[in-house]
Amino acid sequence: MQVTATPLKERILHESLRLFSLKGYLSTSINDILDAAETSKGGFYNHFATKEDLFFEVLEEAQRIWRERTLWGLKDLEDPLEKIQVLLKNYRDRYLKDSDNFPGGCIFVTFSVELDDQYPHLAEEVNKGFVGLKRMLKGLLEEGKESGKLSDQVSTSAITEMLFSGMLGASVIYGVDKSRQSVDSSIDALIDYLEGLRAQ
């Protein structure tokens, strides 16, 4: 049986995703990508006009993987607070621990930290994803309040910021030490915090 080779563009995207996760966009050279994807400059530039064009396609692919992994199973749930809890578990177990695609940890955190000063227009594209995540969390919390699942004494804005900051914090810690125990306890703490806010 013949094994079909991965198309070159797909290979370049996958290897760039891995390298950007490990080293960042700025510290990854075109030559690093060529070596990892086992291609030539001609092969690269046949698919991407510039490194920045590659960035946008890698970002789009990273977002697709994030959605596929993190939102998995949410549509089957009715309880909005349970949706957030499953999202948090998925984020930890299906996204952060995905060492095949993201061996360096969360690529969005890496991008936002390194690009903010030198390439603000690229950082802005990454930030749109963070804004979207916060909007989704806040929407689910508002649903929880309206349905009586969440105590009406709490601020959904404050909880949103707490959850978002906790997710980013867990990402940074995991990116540094790759300790499954520390990321497990960080995300479990957020899940327990949310459970404690349920209406009695």
C-alpha positions as CSV (number, residue, x, y, z in Angstrom):
1,M,0.0,0.0,0.0
2,Q,1.4,3.4,-1.0
3,V,1.5,6.2,1.6
4,T,0.4,9.5,0.1
5,A,2.8,12.3,0.9
6,T,1.5,15.4,2.7
7,P,1.0,18.3,0.2
8,L,3.8,20.8,0.5
9,K,1.6,23.8,1.5
10,E,0.0,21.8,4.3
11,R,3.5,20.6,5.4
12,I,4.8,24.2,5.5
13,L,1.8,25.3,7.5
14,H,2.1,22.4,10.0
15,E,5.8,22.9,10.5
16,S,5.4,26.7,10.8
17,L,2.7,26.2,13.4
18,R,5.0,24.0,15.5
19,L,8.0,26.4,15.1
20,F,6.0,29.5,15.9
21,S,4.6,27.8,19.0
22,L,8.1,26.9,20.1
23,K,10.2,29.9,19.0
24,G,7.7,32.6,18.1
25,Y,7.2,34.3,14.8
26,L,10.1,36.7,15.1
27,S,12.7,34.1,16.1
28,T,11.7,31.6,13.4
29,S,13.5,32.2,10.1
30,I,12.4,31.2,6.7
31,N,15.4,28.8,6.7
32,D,14.1,27.2,9.9
33,I,10.8,26.6,8.1
34,L,12.5,25.3,4.9
35,D,14.5,22.8,7.0
36,A,11.5,21.6,9.0
37,A,9.3,21.2,5.9
38,E,12.1,19.8,3.8
39,T,11.6,22.2,1.0
40,S,13.4,24.9,-1.0
41,K,12.8,28.7,-1.2
42,G,11.1,28.1,-4.5
43,G,8.8,25.6,-2.9
44,F,8.0,28.1,-0.1
45,Y,7.4,31.1,-2.3
46,N,5.3,29.1,-4.6
47,H,2.7,29.0,-1.8
48,F,3.4,32.2,0.3
49,A,4.4,35.5,-1.1
50,T,6.0,36.7,2.2
51,K,6.5,35.4,5.8
52,E,3.7,37.7,6.8
53,D,1.3,35.9,4.4
54,L,2.4,32.7,6.1
55,F,1.6,34.2,9.5
56,F,-2.0,34.9,8.5
57,E,-2.5,31.4,7.2
58,V,-0.9,29.9,10.3
59,L,-3.1,32.0,12.5
60,E,-6.2,30.9,10.7
61,E,-5.1,27.3,11.0
62,A,-4.4,27.7,14.7
63,Q,-7.8,29.3,15.2
64,R,-9.5,26.4,13.4
65,I,-7.7,23.8,15.6
66,W,-8.6,25.8,18.7
67,R,-12.3,25.9,17.8
68,E,-12.3,22.2,16.8
69,R,-10.6,21.1,20.1
70,T,-12.0,23.6,22.6
71,L,-15.6,23.8,21.5
72,W,-15.9,20.0,21.1
73,G,-19.2,18.7,22.6
74,L,-20.5,22.1,23.7
75,K,-23.5,22.1,21.3
76,D,-24.8,18.9,23.0
77,L,-25.1,20.6,26.4
78,E,-27.9,22.8,27.6
79,D,-26.5,24.2,30.9
80,P,-24.4,27.3,30.0
81,L,-22.2,26.9,33.1
82,E,-21.5,23.3,32.2
83,K,-20.6,24.5,28.7
84,I,-17.9,26.8,30.2
85,Q,-16.6,24.0,32.4
86,V,-16.4,21.6,29.4
87,L,-14.7,24.4,27.4
88,L,-12.1,24.8,30.1
89,K,-11.5,21.0,30.2
90,N,-11.2,20.9,26.5
91,Y,-8.9,23.9,26.4
92,R,-6.6,22.1,28.8
93,D,-6.8,18.5,27.6
94,R,-7.5,18.9,23.9
95,Y,-5.7,22.2,23.0
96,L,-2.9,23.0,25.5
97,K,-1.7,19.5,25.7
98,D,-1.7,19.1,21.9
99,S,2.1,18.7,21.5
100,D,1.9,17.6,17.9
101,N,0.6,21.0,16.7
102,F,1.7,23.2,19.6
103,P,4.8,21.8,21.3
104,G,5.6,25.2,22.8
105,G,2.2,25.7,24.3
106,C,-0.5,28.3,23.3
107,I,0.5,29.9,20.1
108,F,-1.8,32.9,20.7
109,V,-0.1,33.8,23.9
110,T,3.3,33.6,22.2
111,F,2.2,35.8,19.4
112,S,0.5,38.4,21.5
113,V,3.5,38.8,23.8
114,E,6.2,39.0,21.0
115,L,4.3,41.0,18.4
116,D,2.7,43.8,20.4
117,D,5.6,46.3,20.0
118,Q,7.2,45.4,16.7
119,Y,4.2,44.3,14.7
120,P,1.1,45.8,16.3
121,H,-1.1,45.1,13.2
122,L,-0.3,41.3,13.6
123,A,-0.9,41.5,17.4
124,E,-4.3,43.1,16.7
125,E,-5.3,40.1,14.6
126,V,-4.4,37.8,17.4
127,N,-6.2,40.0,19.9
128,K,-9.5,39.7,17.9
129,G,-9.5,36.0,19.0
130,F,-9.1,37.0,22.7
131,V,-12.0,39.5,22.3
132,G,-14.1,36.8,20.7
133,L,-13.4,34.3,23.5
134,K,-14.3,36.9,26.2
135,R,-17.5,37.7,24.3
136,M,-18.4,34.0,24.2
137,L,-17.7,33.5,27.9
138,K,-19.7,36.6,28.9
139,G,-22.6,35.4,26.7
140,L,-22.7,32.0,28.4
141,L,-22.5,33.6,31.8
142,E,-25.4,36.0,30.9
143,E,-27.4,32.9,29.8
144,G,-26.6,31.3,33.1
145,K,-27.9,34.3,35.0
146,E,-31.1,34.5,32.9
147,S,-31.8,30.8,33.3
148,G,-31.3,31.0,37.1
149,K,-28.2,28.7,37.0
150,L,-25.9,31.5,38.1
151,S,-26.4,33.6,41.1
152,D,-27.8,37.0,40.2
153,Q,-25.6,38.7,42.7
154,V,-22.4,38.2,40.6
155,S,-20.9,40.4,37.9
156,T,-20.6,38.5,34.6
157,S,-18.0,41.0,33.5
158,A,-15.8,40.3,36.5
159,I,-16.2,36.5,36.1
160,T,-15.4,36.8,32.4
161,E,-12.1,38.6,33.2
162,M,-11.3,36.1,36.0
163,L,-11.8,33.1,33.7
164,F,-10.0,34.7,30.7
165,S,-7.0,35.7,32.9
166,G,-7.0,32.2,34.5
167,M,-6.9,30.6,31.0
168,L,-4.1,32.8,29.9
169,G,-2.2,32.3,33.1
170,A,-2.5,28.5,32.8
171,S,-1.2,28.8,29.2
172,V,1.8,30.8,30.2
173,I,2.7,28.4,33.1
174,Y,2.3,25.3,30.9
175,G,4.3,27.0,28.1
176,V,7.2,27.5,30.6
177,D,7.3,24.2,32.6
178,K,5.1,21.8,30.6
179,S,3.9,20.5,33.9
180,R,0.6,18.6,33.4
181,Q,0.0,18.8,37.1
182,S,0.2,22.6,37.3
183,V,-2.1,23.1,34.3
184,D,-4.5,20.6,35.6
185,S,-4.7,22.3,39.0
186,S,-5.0,25.8,37.4
187,I,-7.9,24.8,35.2
188,D,-9.6,22.7,38.0
189,A,-9.4,25.8,40.2
190,L,-11.4,27.8,37.6
191,I,-13.9,25.0,37.2
192,D,-14.4,24.8,41.0
193,Y,-14.7,28.6,41.2
194,L,-17.4,28.6,38.5
195,E,-19.2,25.8,40.3
196,G,-19.2,27.8,43.5
197,L,-21.1,30.6,41.7
198,R,-24.1,28.4,40.9
199,A,-27.4,29.7,42.3
200,Q,-28.4,27.7,45.4
